């Protein structure tokens, strides 16, 4: 089985990215032929500074390697190094409708947030994402819940391409985790934890120091009740229960049972402790990996050569 996923070089990856995507990437290395890329071209769909983007690409690569992506067991590269992605994007445009792209939630949200220019790239973002996956004929795409609509579109694009031009592309399945697919902002638990749309205080970053994590979790918005149970009227507590369940690797019911007679303060302290312990190994490994840019560049270049061999064969077909 072939697995493919991409992640944006936003540099400061957060707990949602880590739980929803990065841990799945790491596990994918044991489940099949895993291919992961840092999607620098996707990052150009909103305003960016070239030098900053280059730095953030290294930051993101270092986070993924610190999280235990192993270039010996997966193909790990930078999207912009493999021109087949953009070439396939154009070919896929012929089987993608304007109406479909116009219905994408992410486009509507991000277009609405732009002050000056809503780029055509932002509109075509899901087609480039489809090309990323389809160029490798991947069977499975590990992502968080926010990417569900884009994966559905990519499946439609692949199916339409095959119907029109003959069986060429693999129609991929998404792999969205049952728990942790949508980690919510700690300050605004009705919206997902996000790089661009969230609150600074409600976003736990993978590289946050323990003190910062503690402060953010302890000030997380909760409801006026006192019971540590999930419920539609308790989005803040439900989010913390879900986070603790993933971090500890136990069912959410077990968390509710353990904290049945605890107060919110005690529960939040346990959540902060657990997140700190969970992310600490990544933060500790990060500094040394990030310091060696030549090694990062060599890793990404070697990955791109392997990726290109696969993508070029698809393009030739
Ligand atoms: N809150 C989340 N919970 C679970 N998974 C999430 N993902 C994103 N947010 C959550 C998943 O992380 C992967 C990488 O996403 P990306 O490449 O879009 O990176 P990003 O731009 O840093 O992520 P954001 O936070 O989603 O950015 P915004 O909100 O600015 O667009 C994806 O698999 C995604 O599902």
Boltz pocket constraint, residues with backbone or C-beta under 6 A from the ligand:
constraints:
  - pocket:
      binder: B
      contacts: [[A, 6], [A, 7], [A, 8], [A, 10], [A, 12], [A, 13], [A, 15], [A, 16], [A, 17], [A, 18], [A, 19], [A, 20], [A, 21], [A, 142], [A, 143], [A, 144], [A, 145], [A, 146], [A, 147], [A, 180], [A, 181], [A, 182], [A, 183], [A, 184], [A, 192], [A, 193], [A, 194], [A, 195], [A, 196], [A, 197]]
      max_distance: 6.0
